[in-house]
Amino acid sequence: MKWIAFIVTQQPNIEEKIKEAPDSGYEIGVVIGSYLPFVVLIGIAYAIYYYNKKKRGS
């Protein structure tokens, strides 16, 4: 539940950075940097799920 509060509190900070961005490349970097940790965590969770599913199947 704490991560939901973290995401909600970080959202305005991201919007401010995008508004103050010097160019579009900076905006893309902010967006990628904001979502990349979540994508990595989802990938790790899926890998653990797949490993455990395969382990139980045999």
CHARMM-style PDB file with segment names, atoms N, HN, CA, C and O in Angstrom:
ATOM      1  N   MET     1       0.809  -1.202   0.000  1.00  0.00      PROA
ATOM      2  CA  MET     1       0.000   0.000   0.000  1.00  0.00      PROA
ATOM      3  C   MET     1       0.854   1.268   0.000  1.00  0.00      PROA
ATOM      4  O   MET     1       0.430   2.316  -0.488  1.00  0.00      PROA
ATOM      5  N   LYS     2       2.047   1.159   0.548  1.00  0.00      PROA
ATOM      6  HN  LYS     2       2.392   0.308   0.944  1.00  0.00      PROA
ATOM      7  CA  LYS     2       2.902   2.348   0.590  1.00  0.00      PROA
ATOM      8  C   LYS     2       3.337   2.775  -0.805  1.00  0.00      PROA
ATOM      9  O   LYS     2       3.543   3.962  -1.058  1.00  0.00      PROA
ATOM     10  N   TRP     3       3.478   1.797  -1.722  1.00  0.00      PROA
ATOM     11  HN  TRP     3       3.310   0.833  -1.517  1.00  0.00      PROA
ATOM     12  CA  TRP     3       3.915   2.145  -3.079  1.00  0.00      PROA
ATOM     13  C   TRP     3       2.849   2.935  -3.807  1.00  0.00      PROA
ATOM     14  O   TRP     3       3.176   3.747  -4.673  1.00  0.00      PROA
ATOM     15  N   ILE     4       1.576   2.721  -3.482  1.00  0.00      PROA
ATOM     16  HN  ILE     4       1.310   2.061  -2.779  1.00  0.00      PROA
ATOM     17  CA  ILE     4       0.504   3.518  -4.102  1.00  0.00      PROA
ATOM     18  C   ILE     4       0.633   4.969  -3.669  1.00  0.00      PROA
ATOM     19  O   ILE     4       0.507   5.883  -4.484  1.00  0.00      PROA
ATOM     20  N   ALA     5       0.884   5.174  -2.383  1.00  0.00      PROA
ATOM     21  HN  ALA     5       0.987   4.431  -1.721  1.00  0.00      PROA
ATOM     22  CA  ALA     5       1.075   6.538  -1.880  1.00  0.00      PROA
ATOM     23  C   ALA     5       2.304   7.173  -2.525  1.00  0.00      PROA
ATOM     24  O   ALA     5       2.303   8.366  -2.828  1.00  0.00      PROA
ATOM     25  N   PHE     6       3.337   6.387  -2.731  1.00  0.00      PROA
ATOM     26  HN  PHE     6       3.338   5.418  -2.485  1.00  0.00      PROA
ATOM     27  CA  PHE     6       4.552   6.894  -3.366  1.00  0.00      PROA
ATOM     28  C   PHE     6       4.273   7.346  -4.793  1.00  0.00      PROA
ATOM     29  O   PHE     6       4.723   8.413  -5.213  1.00  0.00      PROA
ATOM     30  N   ILE     7       3.529   6.528  -5.538  1.00  0.00      PROA
ATOM     31  HN  ILE     7       3.164   5.662  -5.197  1.00  0.00      PROA
ATOM     32  CA  ILE     7       3.204   6.873  -6.926  1.00  0.00      PROA
ATOM     33  C   ILE     7       2.371   8.147  -6.976  1.00  0.00      PROA
ATOM     34  O   ILE     7       2.612   9.017  -7.812  1.00  0.00      PROA
ATOM     35  N   VAL     8       1.399   8.258  -6.086  1.00  0.00      PROA
ATOM     36  HN  VAL     8       1.203   7.551  -5.406  1.00  0.00      PROA
ATOM     37  CA  VAL     8       0.527   9.434  -6.078  1.00  0.00      PROA
ATOM     38  C   VAL     8       1.314  10.687  -5.726  1.00  0.00      PROA
ATOM     39  O   VAL     8       1.079  11.746  -6.307  1.00  0.00      PROA
ATOM     40  N   THR     9       2.244  10.581  -4.782  1.00  0.00      PROA
ATOM     41  HN  THR     9       2.435   9.720  -4.310  1.00  0.00      PROA
ATOM     42  CA  THR     9       3.018  11.756  -4.398  1.00  0.00      PROA
ATOM     43  C   THR     9       4.052  12.132  -5.445  1.00  0.00      PROA
ATOM     44  O   THR     9       4.424  13.302  -5.536  1.00  0.00      PROA
ATOM     45  N   GLN    10       4.528  11.184  -6.237  1.00  0.00      PROA
ATOM     46  HN  GLN    10       4.226  10.233  -6.163  1.00  0.00      PROA
ATOM     47  CA  GLN    10       5.533  11.473  -7.250  1.00  0.00      PROA
ATOM     48  C   GLN    10       4.938  12.048  -8.530  1.00  0.00      PROA
ATOM     49  O   GLN    10       5.643  12.719  -9.284  1.00  0.00      PROA
ATOM     50  N   GLN    11       3.681  11.806  -8.787  1.00  0.00      PROA
ATOM     51  HN  GLN    11       3.108  11.261  -8.174  1.00  0.00      PROA
ATOM     52  CA  GLN    11       3.058  12.237 -10.035  1.00  0.00      PROA
ATOM     53  C   GLN    11       3.170  13.750 -10.278  1.00  0.00      PROA
ATOM     54  O   GLN    11       3.554  14.144 -11.380  1.00  0.00      PROA
ATOM     55  N   PRO    12       2.857  14.614  -9.307  1.00  0.00      PROA
ATOM     56  CA  PRO    12       3.004  16.052  -9.566  1.00  0.00      PROA
ATOM     57  C   PRO    12       4.445  16.452  -9.886  1.00  0.00      PROA
ATOM     58  O   PRO    12       4.676  17.350 -10.697  1.00  0.00      PROA
ATOM     59  N   ASN    13       5.395  15.801  -9.264  1.00  0.00      PROA
ATOM     60  HN  ASN    13       5.207  15.072  -8.605  1.00  0.00      PROA
ATOM     61  CA  ASN    13       6.796  16.091  -9.516  1.00  0.00      PROA
ATOM     62  C   ASN    13       7.154  15.787 -10.971  1.00  0.00      PROA
ATOM     63  O   ASN    13       7.902  16.540 -11.594  1.00  0.00      PROA
ATOM     64  N   ILE    14       6.631  14.702 -11.509  1.00  0.00      PROA
ATOM     65  HN  ILE    14       6.023  14.090 -11.002  1.00  0.00      PROA
ATOM     66  CA  ILE    14       6.877  14.334 -12.898  1.00  0.00      PROA
ATOM     67  C   ILE    14       6.254  15.366 -13.833  1.00  0.00      PROA
ATOM     68  O   ILE    14       6.870  15.781 -14.815  1.00  0.00      PROA
ATOM     69  N   GLU    15       5.040  15.771 -13.521  1.00  0.00      PROA
ATOM     70  HN  GLU    15       4.539  15.434 -12.723  1.00  0.00      PROA
ATOM     71  CA  GLU    15       4.367  16.766 -14.363  1.00  0.00      PROA
ATOM     72  C   GLU    15       5.124  18.086 -14.366  1.00  0.00      PROA
ATOM     73  O   GLU    15       5.210  18.744 -15.403  1.00  0.00      PROA
ATOM     74  N   GLU    16       5.678  18.485 -13.215  1.00  0.00      PROA
ATOM     75  HN  GLU    16       5.609  17.951 -12.373  1.00  0.00      PROA
ATOM     76  CA  GLU    16       6.457  19.720 -13.143  1.00  0.00      PROA
ATOM     77  C   GLU    16       7.727  19.607 -13.996  1.00  0.00      PROA
ATOM     78  O   GLU    16       8.099  20.550 -14.695  1.00  0.00      PROA
ATOM     79  N   LYS    17       8.378  18.462 -13.931  1.00  0.00      PROA
ATOM     80  HN  LYS    17       8.076  17.696 -13.363  1.00  0.00      PROA
ATOM     81  CA  LYS    17       9.603  18.274 -14.714  1.00  0.00      PROA
ATOM     82  C   LYS    17       9.304  18.345 -16.209  1.00  0.00      PROA
ATOM     83  O   LYS    17      10.084  18.913 -16.974  1.00  0.00      PROA
ATOM     84  N   ILE    18       8.185  17.774 -16.622  1.00  0.00      PROA
ATOM     85  HN  ILE    18       7.552  17.312 -16.001  1.00  0.00      PROA
ATOM     86  CA  ILE    18       7.835  17.806 -18.043  1.00  0.00      PROA
ATOM     87  C   ILE    18       7.496  19.230 -18.478  1.00  0.00      PROA
ATOM     88  O   ILE    18       7.857  19.640 -19.582  1.00  0.00      PROA
ATOM     89  N   LYS    19       6.808  19.984 -17.627  1.00  0.00      PROA
ATOM     90  HN  LYS    19       6.514  19.651 -16.731  1.00  0.00      PROA
ATOM     91  CA  LYS    19       6.474  21.381 -17.970  1.00  0.00      PROA
ATOM     92  C   LYS    19       7.730  22.230 -18.126  1.00  0.00      PROA
ATOM     93  O   LYS    19       7.794  23.109 -18.985  1.00  0.00      PROA
ATOM     94  N   GLU    20       8.730  21.957 -17.282  1.00  0.00      PROA
ATOM     95  HN  GLU    20       8.678  21.242 -16.584  1.00  0.00      PROA
ATOM     96  CA  GLU    20       9.955  22.756 -17.291  1.00  0.00      PROA
ATOM     97  C   GLU    20      11.038  22.163 -18.196  1.00  0.00      PROA
ATOM     98  O   GLU    20      12.183  22.615 -18.168  1.00  0.00      PROA
ATOM     99  N   ALA    21      10.689  21.172 -18.983  1.00  0.00      PROA
ATOM    100  HN  ALA    21       9.760  20.805 -19.006  1.00  0.00      PROA
ATOM    101  CA  ALA    21      11.667  20.490 -19.830  1.00  0.00      PROA
ATOM    102  C   ALA    21      12.220  21.425 -20.902  1.00  0.00      PROA
ATOM    103  O   ALA    21      11.459  22.165 -21.525  1.00  0.00      PROA
ATOM    104  N   PRO    22      13.529  21.400 -21.125  1.00  0.00      PROA
ATOM    105  CA  PRO    22      14.124  22.253 -22.146  1.00  0.00      PROA
ATOM    106  C   PRO    22      13.804  21.795 -23.578  1.00  0.00      PROA
ATOM    107  O   PRO    22      13.713  22.618 -24.489  1.00  0.00      PROA
ATOM    108  N   ASP    23      13.635  20.478 -23.771  1.00  0.00      PROA
ATOM    109  HN  ASP    23      13.709  19.809 -23.031  1.00  0.00      PROA
ATOM    110  CA  ASP    23      13.292  19.966 -25.105  1.00  0.00      PROA
ATOM    111  C   ASP    23      12.550  18.635 -24.965  1.00  0.00      PROA
ATOM    112  O   ASP    23      12.358  18.130 -23.859  1.00  0.00      PROA
ATOM    113  N   SER    24      12.140  18.081 -26.099  1.00  0.00      PROA
ATOM    114  HN  SER    24      12.297  18.491 -26.998  1.00  0.00      PROA
ATOM    115  CA  SER    24      11.340  16.854 -26.064  1.00  0.00      PROA
ATOM    116  C   SER    24      12.165  15.645 -25.625  1.00  0.00      PROA
ATOM    117  O   SER    24      11.612  14.686 -25.088  1.00  0.00      PROA
ATOM    118  N   GLY    25      13.462  15.680 -25.844  1.00  0.00      PROA
ATOM    119  HN  GLY    25      13.911  16.459 -26.280  1.00  0.00      PROA
ATOM    120  CA  GLY    25      14.311  14.573 -25.412  1.00  0.00      PROA
ATOM    121  C   GLY    25      14.308  14.424 -23.901  1.00  0.00      PROA
ATOM    122  O   GLY    25      14.323  13.310 -23.377  1.00  0.00      PROA
ATOM    123  N   TYR    26      14.290  15.541 -23.213  1.00  0.00      PROA
ATOM    124  HN  TYR    26      14.278  16.446 -23.639  1.00  0.00      PROA
ATOM    125  CA  TYR    26      14.242  15.513 -21.750  1.00  0.00      PROA
ATOM    126  C   TYR    26      12.915  14.940 -21.282  1.00  0.00      PROA
ATOM    127  O   TYR    26      12.879  14.167 -20.324  1.00  0.00      PROA
ATOM    128  N   GLU    27      11.828  15.308 -21.940  1.00  0.00      PROA
ATOM    129  HN  GLU    27      11.857  15.936 -22.717  1.00  0.00      PROA
ATOM    130  CA  GLU    27      10.504  14.788 -21.580  1.00  0.00      PROA
ATOM    131  C   GLU    27      10.468  13.272 -21.723  1.00  0.00      PROA
ATOM    132  O   GLU    27       9.941  12.573 -20.857  1.00  0.00      PROA
ATOM    133  N   ILE    28      11.026  12.771 -22.807  1.00  0.00      PROA
ATOM    134  HN  ILE    28      11.454  13.339 -23.510  1.00  0.00      PROA
ATOM    135  CA  ILE    28      11.050  11.324 -23.033  1.00  0.00      PROA
ATOM    136  C   ILE    28      11.870  10.640 -21.947  1.00  0.00      PROA
ATOM    137  O   ILE    28      11.485   9.577 -21.461  1.00  0.00      PROA
ATOM    138  N   GLY    29      12.973  11.225 -21.567  1.00  0.00      PROA
ATOM    139  HN  GLY    29      13.286  12.089 -21.962  1.00  0.00      PROA
ATOM    140  CA  GLY    29      13.805  10.656 -20.504  1.00  0.00      PROA
ATOM    141  C   GLY    29      13.088  10.615 -19.168  1.00  0.00      PROA
ATOM    142  O   GLY    29      13.219   9.643 -18.425  1.00  0.00      PROA
ATOM    143  N   VAL    30      12.336  11.651 -18.854  1.00  0.00      PROA
ATOM    144  HN  VAL    30      12.229  12.441 -19.458  1.00  0.00      PROA
ATOM    145  CA  VAL    30      11.581  11.681 -17.599  1.00  0.00      PROA
ATOM    146  C   VAL    30      10.518  10.590 -17.592  1.00  0.00      PROA
ATOM    147  O   VAL    30      10.336   9.907 -16.585  1.00  0.00      PROA
ATOM    148  N   VAL    31       9.821  10.424 -18.703  1.00  0.00      PROA
ATOM    149  HN  VAL    31       9.969  10.979 -19.522  1.00  0.00      PROA
ATOM    150  CA  VAL    31       8.771   9.403 -18.783  1.00  0.00      PROA
ATOM    151  C   VAL    31       9.378   8.005 -18.670  1.00  0.00      PROA
ATOM    152  O   VAL    31       8.875   7.167 -17.922  1.00  0.00      PROA
ATOM    153  N   ILE    32      10.451   7.755 -19.405  1.00  0.00      PROA
ATOM    154  HN  ILE    32      10.860   8.436 -20.013  1.00  0.00      PROA
ATOM    155  CA  ILE    32      11.095   6.437 -19.345  1.00  0.00      PROA
ATOM    156  C   ILE    32      11.631   6.176 -17.937  1.00  0.00      PROA
ATOM    157  O   ILE    32      11.466   5.078 -17.405  1.00  0.00      PROA
ATOM    158  N   GLY    33      12.254   7.153 -17.349  1.00  0.00      PROA
ATOM    159  HN  GLY    33      12.388   8.044 -17.781  1.00  0.00      PROA
ATOM    160  CA  GLY    33      12.796   6.998 -16.004  1.00  0.00      PROA
ATOM    161  C   GLY    33      11.726   6.802 -14.947  1.00  0.00      PROA
ATOM    162  O   GLY    33      11.985   6.212 -13.899  1.00  0.00      PROA
ATOM    163  N   SER    34      10.538   7.288 -15.214  1.00  0.00      PROA
ATOM    164  HN  SER    34      10.327   7.768 -16.066  1.00  0.00      PROA
ATOM    165  CA  SER    34       9.449   7.146 -14.259  1.00  0.00      PROA
ATOM    166  C   SER    34       8.815   5.762 -14.319  1.00  0.00      PROA
ATOM    167  O   SER    34       8.436   5.207 -13.288  1.00  0.00      PROA
ATOM    168  N   TYR    35       8.700   5.209 -15.508  1.00  0.00      PROA
ATOM    169  HN  TYR    35       9.008   5.659 -16.346  1.00  0.00      PROA
ATOM    170  CA  TYR    35       8.010   3.933 -15.670  1.00  0.00      PROA
ATOM    171  C   TYR    35       8.938   2.729 -15.700  1.00  0.00      PROA
ATOM    172  O   TYR    35       8.484   1.608 -15.470  1.00  0.00      PROA
ATOM    173  N   LEU    36      10.202   2.919 -15.970  1.00  0.00      PROA
ATOM    174  HN  LEU    36      10.571   3.830 -16.156  1.00  0.00      PROA
ATOM    175  CA  LEU    36      11.134   1.798 -16.077  1.00  0.00      PROA
ATOM    176  C   LEU    36      11.220   0.954 -14.804  1.00  0.00      PROA
ATOM    177  O   LEU    36      11.222  -0.273 -14.907  1.00  0.00      PROA
ATOM    178  N   PRO    37      11.291   1.542 -13.620  1.00  0.00      PROA
ATOM    179  CA  PRO    37      11.348   0.694 -12.417  1.00  0.00      PROA
ATOM    180  C   PRO    37      10.137  -0.225 -12.277  1.00  0.00      PROA
ATOM    181  O   PRO    37      10.275  -1.365 -11.833  1.00  0.00      PROA
ATOM    182  N   PHE    38       8.954   0.259 -12.651  1.00  0.00      PROA
ATOM    183  HN  PHE    38       8.843   1.185 -13.012  1.00  0.00      PROA
ATOM    184  CA  PHE    38       7.755  -0.569 -12.553  1.00  0.00      PROA
ATOM    185  C   PHE    38       7.782  -1.695 -13.574  1.00  0.00      PROA
ATOM    186  O   PHE    38       7.348  -2.809 -13.279  1.00  0.00      PROA
ATOM    187  N   VAL    39       8.281  -1.420 -14.758  1.00  0.00      PROA
ATOM    188  HN  VAL    39       8.633  -0.516 -14.997  1.00  0.00      PROA
ATOM    189  CA  VAL    39       8.384  -2.448 -15.787  1.00  0.00      PROA
ATOM    190  C   VAL    39       9.368  -3.529 -15.347  1.00  0.00      PROA
ATOM    191  O   VAL    39       9.119  -4.716 -15.556  1.00  0.00      PROA
ATOM    192  N   VAL    40      10.473  -3.129 -14.745  1.00  0.00      PROA
ATOM    193  HN  VAL    40      10.675  -2.164 -14.575  1.00  0.00      PROA
ATOM    194  CA  VAL    40      11.462  -4.088 -14.260  1.00  0.00      PROA
ATOM    195  C   VAL    40      10.870  -4.951 -13.147  1.00  0.00      PROA
ATOM    196  O   VAL    40      11.070  -6.166 -13.131  1.00  0.00      PROA
ATOM    197  N   LEU    41      10.144  -4.331 -12.221  1.00  0.00      PROA
ATOM    198  HN  LEU    41       9.982  -3.345 -12.234  1.00  0.00      PROA
ATOM    199  CA  LEU    41       9.524  -5.096 -11.138  1.00  0.00      PROA
ATOM    200  C   LEU    41       8.496  -6.086 -11.663  1.00  0.00      PROA
ATOM    201  O   LEU    41       8.405  -7.206 -11.161  1.00  0.00      PROA
ATOM    202  N   ILE    42       7.724  -5.688 -12.664  1.00  0.00      PROA
ATOM    203  HN  ILE    42       7.798  -4.778 -13.071  1.00  0.00      PROA
ATOM    204  CA  ILE    42       6.750  -6.594 -13.267  1.00  0.00      PROA
ATOM    205  C   ILE    42       7.470  -7.761 -13.940  1.00  0.00      PROA
ATOM    206  O   ILE    42       7.021  -8.904 -13.845  1.00  0.00      PROA
ATOM    207  N   GLY    43       8.570  -7.484 -14.610  1.00  0.00      PROA
ATOM    208  HN  GLY    43       8.935  -6.556 -14.687  1.00  0.00      PROA
ATOM    209  CA  GLY    43       9.353  -8.542 -15.242  1.00  0.00      PROA
ATOM    210  C   GLY    43       9.916  -9.523 -14.224  1.00  0.00      PROA
ATOM    211  O   GLY    43       9.889 -10.733 -14.445  1.00  0.00      PROA
ATOM    212  N   ILE    44      10.419  -9.014 -13.126  1.00  0.00      PROA
ATOM    213  HN  ILE    44      10.441  -8.030 -12.946  1.00  0.00      PROA
ATOM    214  CA  ILE    44      10.942  -9.890 -12.067  1.00  0.00      PROA
ATOM    215  C   ILE    44       9.821 -10.734 -11.470  1.00  0.00      PROA
ATOM    216  O   ILE    44       9.999 -11.931 -11.243  1.00  0.00      PROA
ATOM    217  N   ALA    45       8.674 -10.120 -11.216  1.00  0.00      PROA
ATOM    218  HN  ALA    45       8.529  -9.148 -11.401  1.00  0.00      PROA
ATOM    219  CA  ALA    45       7.532 -10.863 -10.668  1.00  0.00      PROA
ATOM    220  C   ALA    45       7.091 -11.966 -11.617  1.00  0.00      PROA
ATOM    221  O   ALA    45       6.785 -13.076 -11.179  1.00  0.00      PROA
ATOM    222  N   TYR    46       7.054 -11.672 -12.912  1.00  0.00      PROA
ATOM    223  HN  TYR    46       7.303 -10.771 -13.268  1.00  0.00      PROA
ATOM    224  CA  TYR    46       6.663 -12.691 -13.887  1.00  0.00      PROA
ATOM    225  C   TYR    46       7.681 -13.823 -13.934  1.00  0.00      PROA
ATOM    226  O   TYR    46       7.304 -14.990 -14.033  1.00  0.00      PROA
ATOM    227  N   ALA    47       8.963 -13.491 -13.863  1.00  0.00      PROA
ATOM    228  HN  ALA    47       9.269 -12.542 -13.783  1.00  0.00      PROA
ATOM    229  CA  ALA    47       9.997 -14.521 -13.891  1.00  0.00      PROA
ATOM    230  C   ALA    47       9.869 -15.443 -12.676  1.00  0.00      PROA
ATOM    231  O   ALA    47      10.006 -16.659 -12.805  1.00  0.00      PROA
ATOM    232  N   ILE    48       9.611 -14.879 -11.516  1.00  0.00      PROA
ATOM    233  HN  ILE    48       9.499 -13.890 -11.411  1.00  0.00      PROA
ATOM    234  CA  ILE    48       9.416 -15.696 -10.313  1.00  0.00      PROA
ATOM    235  C   ILE    48       8.179 -16.567 -10.464  1.00  0.00      PROA
ATOM    236  O   ILE    48       8.201 -17.747 -10.114  1.00  0.00      PROA
ATOM    237  N   TYR    49       7.103 -15.993 -10.983  1.00  0.00      PROA
ATOM    238  HN  TYR    49       7.085 -15.034 -11.267  1.00  0.00      PROA
ATOM    239  CA  TYR    49       5.866 -16.749 -11.199  1.00  0.00      PROA
ATOM    240  C   TYR    49       6.106 -17.900 -12.172  1.00  0.00      PROA
ATOM    241  O   TYR    49       5.687 -19.027 -11.910  1.00  0.00      PROA
ATOM    242  N   TYR    50       6.769 -17.630 -13.278  1.00  0.00      PROA
ATOM    243  HN  TYR    50       7.109 -16.714 -13.490  1.00  0.00      PROA
ATOM    244  CA  TYR    50       7.033 -18.650 -14.290  1.00  0.00      PROA
ATOM    245  C   TYR    50       7.925 -19.756 -13.727  1.00  0.00      PROA
ATOM    246  O   TYR    50       7.683 -20.937 -13.979  1.00  0.00      PROA
ATOM    247  N   TYR    51       8.944 -19.383 -12.972  1.00  0.00      PROA
ATOM    248  HN  TYR    51       9.140 -18.424 -12.767  1.00  0.00      PROA
ATOM    249  CA  TYR    51       9.851 -20.359 -12.368  1.00  0.00      PROA
ATOM    250  C   TYR    51       9.082 -21.274 -11.412  1.00  0.00      PROA
ATOM    251  O   TYR    51       9.244 -22.493 -11.450  1.00  0.00      PROA
ATOM    252  N   ASN    52       8.247 -20.684 -10.556  1.00  0.00      PROA
ATOM    253  HN  ASN    52       8.115 -19.693 -10.525  1.00  0.00      PROA
ATOM    254  CA  ASN    52       7.485 -21.489  -9.599  1.00  0.00      PROA
ATOM    255  C   ASN    52       6.443 -22.352 -10.293  1.00  0.00      PROA
ATOM    256  O   ASN    52       6.199 -23.482  -9.869  1.00  0.00      PROA
ATOM    257  N   LYS    53       5.834 -21.848 -11.338  1.00  0.00      PROA
ATOM    258  HN  LYS    53       6.033 -20.930 -11.683  1.00  0.00      PROA
ATOM    259  CA  LYS    53       4.838 -22.629 -12.087  1.00  0.00      PROA
ATOM    260  C   LYS    53       5.515 -23.824 -12.749  1.00  0.00      PROA
ATOM    261  O   LYS    53       4.978 -24.931 -12.717  1.00  0.00      PROA
ATOM    262  N   LYS    54       6.672 -23.619 -13.339  1.00  0.00      PROA
ATOM    263  HN  LYS    54       7.108 -22.720 -13.364  1.00  0.00      PROA
ATOM    264  CA  LYS    54       7.411 -24.686 -14.011  1.00  0.00      PROA
ATOM    265  C   LYS    54       7.902 -25.712 -12.985  1.00  0.00      PROA
ATOM    266  O   LYS    54       7.908 -26.911 -13.263  1.00  0.00      PROA
ATOM    267  N   LYS    55       8.306 -25.252 -11.820  1.00  0.00      PROA
ATOM    268  HN  LYS    55       8.301 -24.278 -11.594  1.00  0.00      PROA
ATOM    269  CA  LYS    55       8.821 -26.125 -10.765  1.00  0.00      PROA
ATOM    270  C   LYS    55       7.710 -27.043 -10.242  1.00  0.00      PROA
ATOM    271  O   LYS    55       7.959 -28.220  -9.981  1.00  0.00      PROA
ATOM    272  N   ARG    56       6.501 -26.526 -10.088  1.00  0.00      PROA
ATOM    273  HN  ARG    56       6.298 -25.569 -10.300  1.00  0.00      PROA
ATOM    274  CA  ARG    56       5.379 -27.329  -9.586  1.00  0.00      PROA
ATOM    275  C   ARG    56       4.873 -28.323 -10.632  1.00  0.00      PROA
ATOM    276  O   ARG    56       4.354 -29.383 -10.285  1.00  0.00      PROA
ATOM    277  N   GLY    57       5.023 -27.984 -11.890  1.00  0.00      PROA
ATOM    278  HN  GLY    57       5.445 -27.122 -12.172  1.00  0.00      PROA
ATOM    279  CA  GLY    57       4.513 -28.827 -12.965  1.00  0.00      PROA
ATOM    280  C   GLY    57       5.255 -30.142 -13.109  1.00  0.00      PROA
ATOM    281  O   GLY    57       4.699 -31.105 -13.637  1.00  0.00      PROA
ATOM    282  N   SER    58       6.494 -30.205 -12.654  1.00  0.00      PROA
ATOM    283  HN  SER    58       6.946 -29.423 -12.225  1.00  0.00      PROA
ATOM    284  CA  SER    58       7.267 -31.446 -12.842  1.00  0.00      PROA
ATOM    285  C   SER    58       7.192 -32.395 -11.673  1.00  0.00      PROA
ATOM    286  OT1 SER    58       7.795 -33.467 -11.708  1.00  0.00      PROA
TER     287      SER     58
END
